[in-house]
């Protein structure tokens, strides 16, 4: 079992909007990919009134593995 600190959680728990801003991917594209590739796109770890919450590293890895991370060297991680 992985143990996360509060800082880890603050960095890792994100919405699709957060991913869009961090990786310069339009949120509309993320929504389409989430629906179209539901069998491989990472599952949300929670759903709140504000929407689904994902683990940043899982979505980043999916973007990288599927060739959708446009500028991997430029990926910014909001601290």
Secondary structure as a PSIPRED ss2 file (coil, helix, strand):
# PSIPRED VFORMAT (PSIPRED V4.0)

   1 X C   1.000  0.000  0.000
   2 X C   1.000  0.000  0.000
   3 X C   1.000  0.000  0.000
   4 X C   1.000  0.000  0.000
   5 X C   1.000  0.000  0.000
   6 X H   0.000  1.000  0.000
   7 X H   0.000  1.000  0.000
   8 X H   0.000  1.000  0.000
   9 X H   0.000  1.000  0.000
  10 X H   0.000  1.000  0.000
  11 X H   0.000  1.000  0.000
  12 X H   0.000  1.000  0.000
  13 X E   0.000  0.000  1.000
  14 X E   0.000  0.000  1.000
  15 X C   1.000  0.000  0.000
  16 X H   0.000  1.000  0.000
  17 X H   0.000  1.000  0.000
  18 X H   0.000  1.000  0.000
  19 X H   0.000  1.000  0.000
  20 X H   0.000  1.000  0.000
  21 X H   0.000  1.000  0.000
  22 X H   0.000  1.000  0.000
  23 X H   0.000  1.000  0.000
  24 X C   1.000  0.000  0.000
  25 X C   1.000  0.000  0.000
  26 X C   1.000  0.000  0.000
  27 X H   0.000  1.000  0.000
  28 X H   0.000  1.000  0.000
  29 X H   0.000  1.000  0.000
  30 X H   0.000  1.000  0.000
  31 X H   0.000  1.000  0.000
  32 X H   0.000  1.000  0.000
  33 X H   0.000  1.000  0.000
  34 X H   0.000  1.000  0.000
  35 X H   0.000  1.000  0.000
  36 X H   0.000  1.000  0.000
  37 X C   1.000  0.000  0.000
  38 X C   1.000  0.000  0.000
  39 X C   1.000  0.000  0.000
  40 X C   1.000  0.000  0.000
  41 X C   1.000  0.000  0.000
  42 X C   1.000  0.000  0.000
  43 X C   1.000  0.000  0.000
  44 X C   1.000  0.000  0.000
  45 X C   1.000  0.000  0.000
  46 X E   0.000  0.000  1.000
  47 X E   0.000  0.000  1.000
  48 X E   0.000  0.000  1.000
  49 X C   1.000  0.000  0.000
  50 X C   1.000  0.000  0.000
  51 X E   0.000  0.000  1.000
  52 X E   0.000  0.000  1.000
  53 X E   0.000  0.000  1.000
  54 X E   0.000  0.000  1.000
  55 X E   0.000  0.000  1.000
  56 X H   0.000  1.000  0.000
  57 X H   0.000  1.000  0.000
  58 X H   0.000  1.000  0.000
  59 X H   0.000  1.000  0.000
  60 X H   0.000  1.000  0.000
  61 X H   0.000  1.000  0.000
  62 X H   0.000  1.000  0.000
  63 X H   0.000  1.000  0.000
  64 X H   0.000  1.000  0.000
  65 X H   0.000  1.000  0.000
  66 X C   1.000  0.000  0.000
  67 X C   1.000  0.000  0.000
  68 X C   1.000  0.000  0.000
  69 X C   1.000  0.000  0.000
  70 X C   1.000  0.000  0.000
  71 X C   1.000  0.000  0.000
  72 X H   0.000  1.000  0.000
  73 X H   0.000  1.000  0.000
  74 X H   0.000  1.000  0.000
  75 X C   1.000  0.000  0.000
  76 X C   1.000  0.000  0.000
  77 X C   1.000  0.000  0.000
  78 X C   1.000  0.000  0.000
  79 X C   1.000  0.000  0.000
